[in-house]
Every structure is written in structure tokens, then in C-alpha cells.
Amino acid sequence: MAGIKTITAEAKLLEQFKIEGKVRDLVFYADQPTQSGGTNIAPAPLEYMIFSLAACIITIAQVVAKQKRINLRGITVRV
């Protein structure tokens, strides 16, 4: 049986809607569009969540393709 994998993320409000995120040794930002009161310097948190779903679908497809020895030339997912 595989061990339990713990994943942690940290988020910190910097100003207005600008948020700094940290995962492992990576730093990234989230913000809101200008029409929503942000400065539009980064994707909104909901946009990151939708992107995460698309990225998970691609990752799963890639894993299955490798297991079945299928050489994928590309994958595009639109959510």
C-alpha cells in the first residue's frame, strides 16, 4: 500500500486582490480583472481552478497513453 502524500499550499494577500501563492519552491500570483477591482496582473483564483481541471485531464490522458504505449502527438482540453 502506498504511503499518504501530503500536498501543501500557502496563500497570502498582498494588496487589494493580489494574492501570492507558494507551492513547493514555486511562487505565483492571482488577481482579479480590472473590471472586478483587481489589477489584472495574473489569473483569478477561479481561472486557476478551471485550468487545474484541464491540466488534470491532460495528465491522466498522458499517464493512460504511456501505460498503453500510445504515442500522443498532442492534447488540448477546453473547460
Biopython code that builds the backbone (N, CA, C, O; Angstrom):
import numpy as np
from Bio.PDB.StructureBuilder import StructureBuilder

atoms = [
    (1, "MET", "N", (0.843, -1.180, 0.000)),
    (1, "MET", "CA", (0.000, 0.000, 0.000)),
    (1, "MET", "C", (0.882, 1.234, 0.000)),
    (1, "MET", "O", (1.839, 1.314, 0.770)),
    (2, "ALA", "N", (0.571, 2.192, -0.853)),
    (2, "ALA", "CA", (1.349, 3.429, -0.950)),
    (2, "ALA", "C", (1.119, 4.290, 0.285)),
    (2, "ALA", "O", (0.059, 4.240, 0.910)),
    (3, "GLY", "N", (2.133, 5.079, 0.623)),
    (3, "GLY", "CA", (2.018, 5.979, 1.757)),
    (3, "GLY", "C", (1.133, 7.169, 1.425)),
    (3, "GLY", "O", (0.788, 7.402, 0.266)),
    (4, "ILE", "N", (0.780, 7.901, 2.437)),
    (4, "ILE", "CA", (-0.054, 9.089, 2.265)),
    (4, "ILE", "C", (0.816, 10.223, 1.765)),
    (4, "ILE", "O", (1.880, 10.491, 2.323)),
    (5, "LYS", "N", (0.369, 10.882, 0.720)),
    (5, "LYS", "CA", (1.091, 12.019, 0.164)),
    (5, "LYS", "C", (0.441, 13.297, 0.661)),
    (5, "LYS", "O", (-0.768, 13.483, 0.522)),
    (6, "THR", "N", (1.239, 14.169, 1.237)),
    (6, "THR", "CA", (0.733, 15.435, 1.735)),
    (6, "THR", "C", (1.159, 16.548, 0.792)),
    (6, "THR", "O", (2.341, 16.686, 0.476)),
    (7, "ILE", "N", (0.204, 17.333, 0.349)),
    (7, "ILE", "CA", (0.476, 18.471, -0.511)),
    (7, "ILE", "C", (0.018, 19.714, 0.234)),
    (7, "ILE", "O", (-1.105, 19.769, 0.737)),
    (8, "THR", "N", (0.884, 20.702, 0.303)),
    (8, "THR", "CA", (0.510, 21.940, 0.991)),
    (8, "THR", "C", (0.653, 23.120, 0.041)),
    (8, "THR", "O", (1.481, 23.110, -0.870)),
    (9, "ALA", "N", (-0.155, 24.117, 0.269)),
    (9, "ALA", "CA", (-0.108, 25.365, -0.485)),
    (9, "ALA", "C", (-0.323, 26.503, 0.499)),
    (9, "ALA", "O", (-1.024, 26.357, 1.500)),
    (10, "GLU", "N", (0.287, 27.628, 0.200)),
    (10, "GLU", "CA", (0.152, 28.803, 1.058)),
    (10, "GLU", "C", (-0.310, 29.971, 0.199)),
    (10, "GLU", "O", (0.164, 30.135, -0.925)),
    (11, "ALA", "N", (-1.221, 30.779, 0.706)),
    (11, "ALA", "CA", (-1.699, 31.965, 0.004)),
    (11, "ALA", "C", (-1.653, 33.152, 0.957)),
    (11, "ALA", "O", (-2.021, 33.042, 2.126)),
    (12, "LYS", "N", (-1.194, 34.291, 0.437)),
    (12, "LYS", "CA", (-1.053, 35.493, 1.263)),
    (12, "LYS", "C", (-1.571, 36.697, 0.489)),
    (12, "LYS", "O", (-1.155, 36.930, -0.646)),
    (13, "LEU", "N", (-2.478, 37.465, 1.093)),
    (13, "LEU", "CA", (-2.989, 38.682, 0.476)),
    (13, "LEU", "C", (-1.900, 39.749, 0.511)),
    (13, "LEU", "O", (-1.375, 40.069, 1.577)),
    (14, "LEU", "N", (-1.562, 40.300, -0.652)),
    (14, "LEU", "CA", (-0.541, 41.346, -0.714)),
    (14, "LEU", "C", (-1.162, 42.732, -0.727)),
    (14, "LEU", "O", (-0.766, 43.596, 0.055)),
    (15, "GLU", "N", (-2.126, 42.950, -1.603)),
    (15, "GLU", "CA", (-2.829, 44.228, -1.684)),
    (15, "GLU", "C", (-4.068, 44.052, -2.530)),
    (15, "GLU", "O", (-4.087, 43.206, -3.424)),
    (16, "GLN", "N", (-5.109, 44.835, -2.271)),
    (16, "GLN", "CA", (-6.378, 44.722, -2.977)),
    (16, "GLN", "C", (-6.736, 43.258, -3.194)),
    (16, "GLN", "O", (-7.073, 42.560, -2.238)),
    (17, "PHE", "N", (-6.670, 42.778, -4.443)),
    (17, "PHE", "CA", (-6.988, 41.386, -4.749)),
    (17, "PHE", "C", (-5.762, 40.582, -5.158)),
    (17, "PHE", "O", (-5.888, 39.424, -5.558)),
    (18, "LYS", "N", (-4.576, 41.182, -5.062)),
    (18, "LYS", "CA", (-3.347, 40.481, -5.451)),
    (18, "LYS", "C", (-2.954, 39.505, -4.347)),
    (18, "LYS", "O", (-2.779, 39.890, -3.191)),
    (19, "ILE", "N", (-2.820, 38.236, -4.725)),
    (19, "ILE", "CA", (-2.516, 37.160, -3.783)),
    (19, "ILE", "C", (-1.248, 36.452, -4.244)),
    (19, "ILE", "O", (-1.093, 36.135, -5.423)),
    (20, "GLU", "N", (-0.354, 36.211, -3.309)),
    (20, "GLU", "CA", (0.856, 35.439, -3.596)),
    (20, "GLU", "C", (0.638, 34.011, -3.147)),
    (20, "GLU", "O", (0.221, 33.761, -2.016)),
    (21, "GLY", "N", (0.921, 33.080, -4.032)),
    (21, "GLY", "CA", (0.782, 31.668, -3.707)),
    (21, "GLY", "C", (2.138, 30.987, -3.683)),
    (21, "GLY", "O", (3.038, 31.348, -4.441)),
    (22, "LYS", "N", (2.280, 30.008, -2.816)),
    (22, "LYS", "CA", (3.508, 29.215, -2.747)),
    (22, "LYS", "C", (3.141, 27.738, -2.681)),
    (22, "LYS", "O", (2.327, 27.310, -1.863)),
    (23, "VAL", "N", (3.772, 26.976, -3.572)),
    (23, "VAL", "CA", (3.643, 25.525, -3.594)),
    (23, "VAL", "C", (5.039, 24.980, -3.848)),
    (23, "VAL", "O", (5.690, 25.373, -4.817)),
    (24, "ARG", "N", (5.511, 24.075, -2.988)),
    (24, "ARG", "CA", (6.887, 23.591, -3.044)),
    (24, "ARG", "C", (7.816, 24.808, -3.050)),
    (24, "ARG", "O", (7.735, 25.643, -2.149)),
    (25, "ASP", "N", (8.689, 24.921, -4.041)),
    (25, "ASP", "CA", (9.582, 26.075, -4.117)),
    (25, "ASP", "C", (9.143, 27.051, -5.206)),
    (25, "ASP", "O", (9.942, 27.854, -5.687)),
    (26, "LEU", "N", (7.873, 26.975, -5.590)),
    (26, "LEU", "CA", (7.327, 27.822, -6.647)),
    (26, "LEU", "C", (6.495, 28.950, -6.056)),
    (26, "LEU", "O", (5.769, 28.751, -5.082)),
    (27, "VAL", "N", (6.602, 30.132, -6.647)),
    (27, "VAL", "CA", (5.813, 31.290, -6.230)),
    (27, "VAL", "C", (4.999, 31.753, -7.432)),
    (27, "VAL", "O", (5.521, 31.845, -8.543)),
    (28, "PHE", "N", (3.724, 32.045, -7.210)),
    (28, "PHE", "CA", (2.867, 32.522, -8.291)),
    (28, "PHE", "C", (1.836, 33.480, -7.710)),
    (28, "PHE", "O", (1.732, 33.625, -6.492)),
    (29, "TYR", "N", (1.083, 34.127, -8.577)),
    (29, "TYR", "CA", (0.165, 35.168, -8.131)),
    (29, "TYR", "C", (-1.226, 34.953, -8.716)),
    (29, "TYR", "O", (-1.393, 34.330, -9.764)),
    (30, "ALA", "N", (-2.203, 35.479, -8.021)),
    (30, "ALA", "CA", (-3.581, 35.517, -8.501)),
    (30, "ALA", "C", (-4.074, 36.947, -8.318)),
    (30, "ALA", "O", (-3.614, 37.657, -7.424)),
    (31, "ASP", "N", (-4.986, 37.358, -9.142)),
    (31, "ASP", "CA", (-5.544, 38.705, -9.081)),
    (31, "ASP", "C", (-6.931, 38.653, -9.715)),
    (31, "ASP", "O", (-7.374, 37.597, -10.165)),
    (32, "GLN", "N", (-7.590, 39.758, -9.748)),
    (32, "GLN", "CA", (-8.887, 39.879, -10.401)),
    (32, "GLN", "C", (-8.734, 40.802, -11.609)),
    (32, "GLN", "O", (-7.818, 41.624, -11.652)),
    (33, "PRO", "N", (-9.627, 40.668, -12.586)),
    (33, "PRO", "CA", (-9.604, 41.611, -13.701)),
    (33, "PRO", "C", (-9.881, 43.037, -13.211)),
    (33, "PRO", "O", (-10.444, 43.235, -12.134)),
    (34, "THR", "N", (-9.484, 44.008, -14.003)),
    (34, "THR", "CA", (-9.679, 45.408, -13.586)),
    (34, "THR", "C", (-11.145, 45.736, -13.357)),
    (34, "THR", "O", (-11.469, 46.495, -12.443)),
    (35, "GLN", "N", (-12.049, 45.173, -14.175)),
    (35, "GLN", "CA", (-13.471, 45.475, -14.001)),
    (35, "GLN", "C", (-14.041, 44.909, -12.701)),
    (35, "GLN", "O", (-15.144, 45.270, -12.292)),
    (36, "SER", "N", (-13.277, 44.013, -12.050)),
    (36, "SER", "CA", (-13.703, 43.455, -10.768)),
    (36, "SER", "C", (-12.929, 44.050, -9.600)),
    (36, "SER", "O", (-13.046, 43.570, -8.473)),
    (37, "GLY", "N", (-12.137, 45.093, -9.857)),
    (37, "GLY", "CA", (-11.409, 45.754, -8.782)),
    (37, "GLY", "C", (-9.961, 45.334, -8.636)),
    (37, "GLY", "O", (-9.266, 45.832, -7.751)),
    (38, "GLY", "N", (-9.491, 44.432, -9.479)),
    (38, "GLY", "CA", (-8.100, 43.995, -9.417)),
    (38, "GLY", "C", (-7.221, 44.782, -10.374)),
    (38, "GLY", "O", (-7.648, 45.773, -10.966)),
    (39, "THR", "N", (-5.994, 44.322, -10.511)),
    (39, "THR", "CA", (-5.054, 44.981, -11.424)),
    (39, "THR", "C", (-4.757, 44.123, -12.646)),
    (39, "THR", "O", (-3.956, 44.524, -13.491)),
    (40, "ASN", "N", (-5.373, 42.964, -12.761)),
    (40, "ASN", "CA", (-5.255, 42.084, -13.931)),
    (40, "ASN", "C", (-3.814, 41.649, -14.206)),
    (40, "ASN", "O", (-3.420, 41.511, -15.364)),
    (41, "ILE", "N", (-3.026, 41.433, -13.146)),
    (41, "ILE", "CA", (-1.628, 41.020, -13.341)),
    (41, "ILE", "C", (-1.472, 39.500, -13.390)),
    (41, "ILE", "O", (-0.398, 38.994, -13.714)),
    (42, "ALA", "N", (-2.544, 38.775, -13.069)),
    (42, "ALA", "CA", (-2.470, 37.317, -13.023)),
    (42, "ALA", "C", (-3.886, 36.758, -13.150)),
    (42, "ALA", "O", (-4.859, 37.496, -12.997)),
    (43, "PRO", "N", (-4.008, 35.464, -13.429)),
    (43, "PRO", "CA", (-5.339, 34.852, -13.471)),
    (43, "PRO", "C", (-6.051, 34.954, -12.126)),
    (43, "PRO", "O", (-5.418, 35.029, -11.073)),
    (44, "ALA", "N", (-7.369, 34.955, -12.185)),
    (44, "ALA", "CA", (-8.178, 34.941, -10.969)),
    (44, "ALA", "C", (-8.149, 33.529, -10.377)),
    (44, "ALA", "O", (-7.900, 32.567, -11.104)),
    (45, "PRO", "N", (-8.399, 33.389, -9.076)),
    (45, "PRO", "CA", (-8.406, 32.059, -8.465)),
    (45, "PRO", "C", (-9.335, 31.071, -9.174)),
    (45, "PRO", "O", (-8.974, 29.906, -9.343)),
    (46, "LEU", "N", (-10.514, 31.512, -9.587)),
    (46, "LEU", "CA", (-11.433, 30.617, -10.295)),
    (46, "LEU", "C", (-10.834, 30.174, -11.630)),
    (46, "LEU", "O", (-11.023, 29.028, -12.040)),
    (47, "GLU", "N", (-10.117, 31.063, -12.309)),
    (47, "GLU", "CA", (-9.465, 30.698, -13.566)),
    (47, "GLU", "C", (-8.382, 29.649, -13.326)),
    (47, "GLU", "O", (-8.216, 28.729, -14.126)),
    (48, "TYR", "N", (-7.647, 29.789, -12.224)),
    (48, "TYR", "CA", (-6.663, 28.758, -11.865)),
    (48, "TYR", "C", (-7.345, 27.418, -11.616)),
    (48, "TYR", "O", (-6.823, 26.375, -12.009)),
    (49, "MET", "N", (-8.511, 27.438, -10.963)),
    (49, "MET", "CA", (-9.212, 26.197, -10.665)),
    (49, "MET", "C", (-9.664, 25.518, -11.958)),
    (49, "MET", "O", (-9.527, 24.303, -12.099)),
    (50, "ILE", "N", (-10.196, 26.289, -12.893)),
    (50, "ILE", "CA", (-10.635, 25.729, -14.163)),
    (50, "ILE", "C", (-9.438, 25.187, -14.936)),
    (50, "ILE", "O", (-9.516, 24.107, -15.522)),
    (51, "PHE", "N", (-8.326, 25.931, -14.942)),
    (51, "PHE", "CA", (-7.099, 25.458, -15.587)),
    (51, "PHE", "C", (-6.631, 24.153, -14.940)),
    (51, "PHE", "O", (-6.192, 23.237, -15.635)),
    (52, "SER", "N", (-6.723, 24.067, -13.616)),
    (52, "SER", "CA", (-6.298, 22.853, -12.903)),
    (52, "SER", "C", (-7.084, 21.635, -13.365)),
    (52, "SER", "O", (-6.519, 20.552, -13.522)),
    (53, "LEU", "N", (-8.373, 21.803, -13.581)),
    (53, "LEU", "CA", (-9.193, 20.689, -14.071)),
    (53, "LEU", "C", (-8.703, 20.243, -15.448)),
    (53, "LEU", "O", (-8.534, 19.049, -15.693)),
    (54, "ALA", "N", (-8.478, 21.197, -16.339)),
    (54, "ALA", "CA", (-7.985, 20.860, -17.680)),
    (54, "ALA", "C", (-6.618, 20.185, -17.609)),
    (54, "ALA", "O", (-6.368, 19.212, -18.320)),
    (55, "ALA", "N", (-5.736, 20.695, -16.756)),
    (55, "ALA", "CA", (-4.403, 20.104, -16.611)),
    (55, "ALA", "C", (-4.485, 18.693, -16.048)),
    (55, "ALA", "O", (-3.710, 17.829, -16.458)),
    (56, "CYS", "N", (-5.399, 18.434, -15.123)),
    (56, "CYS", "CA", (-5.573, 17.082, -14.572)),
    (56, "CYS", "C", (-6.050, 16.115, -15.648)),
    (56, "CYS", "O", (-5.585, 14.977, -15.714)),
    (57, "ILE", "N", (-6.974, 16.564, -16.487)),
    (57, "ILE", "CA", (-7.468, 15.707, -17.564)),
    (57, "ILE", "C", (-6.327, 15.345, -18.513)),
    (57, "ILE", "O", (-6.202, 14.190, -18.918)),
    (58, "ILE", "N", (-5.500, 16.322, -18.867)),
    (58, "ILE", "CA", (-4.360, 16.061, -19.747)),
    (58, "ILE", "C", (-3.370, 15.121, -19.081)),
    (58, "ILE", "O", (-2.860, 14.209, -19.731)),
    (59, "THR", "N", (-3.087, 15.324, -17.799)),
    (59, "THR", "CA", (-2.149, 14.461, -17.082)),
    (59, "THR", "C", (-2.637, 13.021, -17.059)),
    (59, "THR", "O", (-1.862, 12.099, -17.312)),
    (60, "ILE", "N", (-3.912, 12.820, -16.759)),
    (60, "ILE", "CA", (-4.474, 11.470, -16.722)),
    (60, "ILE", "C", (-4.414, 10.832, -18.106)),
    (60, "ILE", "O", (-4.082, 9.653, -18.233)),
    (61, "ALA", "N", (-4.732, 11.600, -19.138)),
    (61, "ALA", "CA", (-4.658, 11.066, -20.503)),
    (61, "ALA", "C", (-3.232, 10.658, -20.852)),
    (61, "ALA", "O", (-3.018, 9.625, -21.487)),
    (62, "GLN", "N", (-2.259, 11.462, -20.442)),
    (62, "GLN", "CA", (-0.854, 11.158, -20.722)),
    (62, "GLN", "C", (-0.414, 9.884, -19.980)),
    (62, "GLN", "O", (0.279, 9.044, -20.554)),
    (63, "VAL", "N", (-0.809, 9.742, -18.732)),
    (63, "VAL", "CA", (-0.461, 8.547, -17.953)),
    (63, "VAL", "C", (-1.062, 7.300, -18.597)),
    (63, "VAL", "O", (-0.377, 6.290, -18.757)),
    (64, "VAL", "N", (-2.340, 7.368, -18.966)),
    (64, "VAL", "CA", (-3.001, 6.219, -19.593)),
    (64, "VAL", "C", (-2.342, 5.899, -20.934)),
    (64, "VAL", "O", (-2.122, 4.729, -21.249)),
    (65, "ALA", "N", (-2.027, 6.921, -21.721)),
    (65, "ALA", "CA", (-1.375, 6.701, -23.015)),
    (65, "ALA", "C", (-0.025, 6.010, -22.833)),
    (65, "ALA", "O", (0.311, 5.096, -23.586)),
    (66, "LYS", "N", (0.742, 6.440, -21.847)),
    (66, "LYS", "CA", (2.042, 5.804, -21.592)),
    (66, "LYS", "C", (1.851, 4.351, -21.172)),
    (66, "LYS", "O", (2.589, 3.474, -21.620)),
    (67, "GLN", "N", (0.862, 4.090, -20.313)),
    (67, "GLN", "CA", (0.602, 2.716, -19.879)),
    (67, "GLN", "C", (0.214, 1.819, -21.048)),
    (67, "GLN", "O", (0.571, 0.641, -21.077)),
    (68, "LYS", "N", (-0.511, 2.372, -22.003)),
    (68, "LYS", "CA", (-0.974, 1.589, -23.153)),
    (68, "LYS", "C", (-0.032, 1.725, -24.351)),
    (68, "LYS", "O", (-0.324, 1.249, -25.448)),
    (69, "ARG", "N", (1.105, 2.385, -24.113)),
    (69, "ARG", "CA", (2.122, 2.582, -25.160)),
    (69, "ARG", "C", (1.564, 3.288, -26.394)),
    (69, "ARG", "O", (1.857, 2.915, -27.530)),
    (70, "ILE", "N", (0.765, 4.302, -26.146)),
    (70, "ILE", "CA", (0.218, 5.125, -27.223)),
    (70, "ILE", "C", (1.047, 6.414, -27.264)),
    (70, "ILE", "O", (1.193, 7.097, -26.251)),
    (71, "ASN", "N", (1.575, 6.730, -28.417)),
    (71, "ASN", "CA", (2.380, 7.942, -28.568)),
    (71, "ASN", "C", (1.457, 9.106, -28.931)),
    (71, "ASN", "O", (1.029, 9.241, -30.077)),
    (72, "LEU", "N", (1.160, 9.936, -27.946)),
    (72, "LEU", "CA", (0.296, 11.093, -28.196)),
    (72, "LEU", "C", (1.103, 12.209, -28.845)),
    (72, "LEU", "O", (2.223, 12.505, -28.427)),
    (73, "ARG", "N", (0.531, 12.817, -29.859)),
    (73, "ARG", "CA", (1.189, 13.942, -30.518)),
    (73, "ARG", "C", (0.754, 15.266, -29.917)),
    (73, "ARG", "O", (1.380, 16.295, -30.174)),
    (74, "GLY", "N", (-0.282, 15.259, -29.141)),
    (74, "GLY", "CA", (-0.763, 16.483, -28.502)),
    (74, "GLY", "C", (-2.133, 16.259, -27.873)),
    (74, "GLY", "O", (-2.884, 15.361, -28.253)),
    (75, "ILE", "N", (-2.417, 17.091, -26.922)),
    (75, "ILE", "CA", (-3.718, 17.047, -26.251)),
    (75, "ILE", "C", (-4.120, 18.492, -25.976)),
    (75, "ILE", "O", (-3.318, 19.288, -25.487)),
    (76, "THR", "N", (-5.357, 18.818, -26.292)),
    (76, "THR", "CA", (-5.900, 20.134, -25.949)),
    (76, "THR", "C", (-7.219, 19.908, -25.225)),
    (76, "THR", "O", (-8.065, 19.139, -25.682)),
    (77, "VAL", "N", (-7.388, 20.583, -24.096)),
    (77, "VAL", "CA", (-8.634, 20.475, -23.327)),
    (77, "VAL", "C", (-9.178, 21.885, -23.117)),
    (77, "VAL", "O", (-8.446, 22.800, -22.739)),
    (78, "ARG", "N", (-10.452, 22.036, -23.365)),
    (78, "ARG", "CA", (-11.115, 23.325, -23.111)),
    (78, "ARG", "C", (-12.220, 23.083, -22.104)),
    (78, "ARG", "O", (-13.100, 22.253, -22.329)),
    (79, "VAL", "N", (-12.181, 23.804, -20.995)),
    (79, "VAL", "CA", (-13.169, 23.666, -19.938)),
    (79, "VAL", "C", (-14.018, 24.923, -19.897)),
    (79, "VAL", "O", (-14.926, 25.029, -19.072)),
]
sb = StructureBuilder()
sb.init_structure("model")
sb.init_model(0)
sb.init_chain("A")
sb.init_seg("    ")
for serial, (resi, resn, name, xyz) in enumerate(atoms, 1):
    if name == "N":
        sb.init_residue(resn, " ", resi, " ")
    sb.init_atom(name, np.array(xyz, "f"), 0.0, 1.0, " ", f" {name:<3s}", serial, name[0])
structure = sb.get_structure()
